Amino acid sequence: MSEREFEITIGADGRVQVHVQGYKGKGCLEAVKLFESIVGEILEQRATSEMYEPEEFVQYHVEQHH
């Protein structure tokens, strides 16, 4: 799994820019929703090439031995 990164820039005018990196497919949209709930309405959104890559599916297998 790749590392997820969030670059947050707050301009002098108070505008917040969030650059999300490391998500393949539309998983980044869920991360952006979190930031939207914190900073407010999204005025503009631009997709990177990662958004158009096949999504990563993570499966966990947990075994417990006694």
ZICOR-V612979 format. One record per residue. N is the residue number from 1. RES is the residue in one small letter. OMEGA is omega as a letter, one per 30 degrees, with the letter a starting at -180 (none if undefined). Layout:
N,RES,OMEGA + N,RES,OMEGA
//
This chain:
1,m,a + 2,s,l + 3,e,l + 4,r,l + 5,e,l + 6,f,l + 7,e,a + 8,i,l + 9,t,l + 10,i,a + 11,g,l + 12,a,l + 13,d,l + 14,g,l + 15,r,a + 16,v,l + 17,q,l + 18,v,l + 19,h,a + 20,v,a + 21,q,l + 22,g,l + 23,y,l + 24,k,a + 25,g,a + 26,k,l + 27,g,l + 28,c,a + 29,l,l + 30,e,l + 31,a,l + 32,v,l + 33,k,l + 34,l,l + 35,f,l + 36,e,l + 37,s,a + 38,i,a + 39,v,l + 40,g,a + 41,e,l + 42,i,a + 43,l,a + 44,e,l + 45,q,l + 46,r,a + 47,a,l + 48,t,l + 49,s,l + 50,e,a + 51,m,a + 52,y,l + 53,e,l + 54,p,a + 55,e,l + 56,e,l + 57,f,a + 58,v,l + 59,q,a + 60,y,l + 61,h,a + 62,v,l + 63,e,l + 64,q,a + 65,h,l + 66,h,none
//
